[in-house]
Amino acid sequence: MNILLLLIPLSLLLLLAAIAAFVWAVRRGQFDDLDSPAIDILADEPAPERTSRDDTAAGREPPAGARSPTTADDAD
């Protein structure tokens, strides 16, 4: 029974902290726009540029980090 003397005030402090966090979030505008982030994830991103073997044969540089077919064969 004595533990209730500790747990009840502790739970009330936790409740007050949760209410304070909610009020802080509302005042800072955290709940102003709930729909845009859900829609933004559906937006298509532009497709990355593709390179082909014709590009490297024509003397164009492959993009940074791309492996050429000759270096892929040499790695084996």
VENCORRA-V306234 format. One record per residue. N is the residue number from 0. PHI is phi in whole degrees, -180 to 180 (999 if undefined). Layout:
{{N/PHI} {N/PHI}}
This chain:
{{0/999} {1/-67} {2/-67} {3/-63} {4/-66} {5/-95} {6/-72} {7/-66} {8/-64} {9/-64} {10/-68} {11/-67} {12/-65} {13/-65} {14/-63} {15/-64} {16/-65} {17/-66} {18/-65} {19/-64} {20/-66} {21/-66} {22/-63} {23/-61} {24/-66} {25/-67} {26/-68} {27/-85} {28/84} {29/-67} {30/-109} {31/-70} {32/-127} {33/-96} {34/-92} {35/-61} {36/-61} {37/-71} {38/-81} {39/-60} {40/-70} {41/-86} {42/-68} {43/-76} {44/-93} {45/-63} {46/-69} {47/-69} {48/-69} {49/-101} {50/-115} {51/-121} {52/-67} {53/-65} {54/-64} {55/-73} {56/-71} {57/-81} {58/95} {59/-81} {60/-78} {61/-72} {62/-63} {63/-60} {64/90} {65/-82} {66/-96} {67/-84} {68/-61} {69/-73} {70/-74} {71/-69} {72/-73} {73/-71} {74/-72} {75/-72}}
